[in-house]
């Protein structure tokens, strides 16, 4: 294709899997990442899977002069996939300024620089948190955006508004906003996966670390929600399925397959699974017991949400293919590799 793409946060969990899919699709990828929640060794895994080591620059997107220098050094970047952001709901409640700085200033810097360097489009990593607790489930893209329940969720809402306003003002680029539900799992090769630094903030890596004996037990935040078993319900999507959607979105923007300069798509399976159901599914699919206990609710958590992915299915031609059981087995395979 000869298309050069910048992936911010490309050494991170979703970013690294997307880089693999981009390279397999013929894109030339330039990665920037400040390594605040990732490890440069992930590049080895990307190279092992694809046979190509992507260009990598350690850089924080808050560093606007550094970004400008990067665009000059790697001319011809046609599209951006913007993953670089702080992403833990609980931490955002405790450290809101970190989240507003990391998640908003970084986006502003990119949008400022895109026209000057002829960048044609940006795929933005958004979240189902913009829906808050939806009135109707499954949730479609037409559901109202509700007041955020956490600073993290608020940064995603504000970021979407920034992009929308910028394009409405006549910016010479396109954007696709991808609202993720809950990415889990790892590449089937186990060459890359979710690699949290320190104590995991997401459920599945904490679950697999508990199964491996690294953590004594898993905390389930609340069992008194209005759900069948009292625990929160989410739509868990395989990370490789999610990564494939970014390639399709980039193709769509660069090939001008839509008359719209801004589009929004939900990326989920359409199936809601509770935290306790997920634990039991992991135990059943791997045969490994996961010690867990019920603790108090966590501030900022939404009770239940799952996607209506019809728009992505029909317009993008994308569907989530992997089963929950296979996805959980891939997460365990990745964890086992890490403890050998």
Secondary structure by P-SEA (a helix, b strand, c coil): ccbbbbbcccccaaaaaaaaaaaaaccbbbbbbcccccccaaaaaaaaacccccccccccccaaaaaaaaaaacccccccccccccccaaaaaacaaaaaaaccaaaaaaaaccccccccccccccccccccccccccccccccccccccaaaaaaaaaaaaaaaaaaacccbbbbbbbccbbbbccccccccccccccccccaaaaaaaaaccccccccccccccccccbbbbbcccaaaaaaaaaaaaaaaaaccccccbbbbbbcccccccaaaaaaaaaaaccbbbbbbbbccccccccbbbbccccccccccccccccaaaaaaaaaaaaaaaac
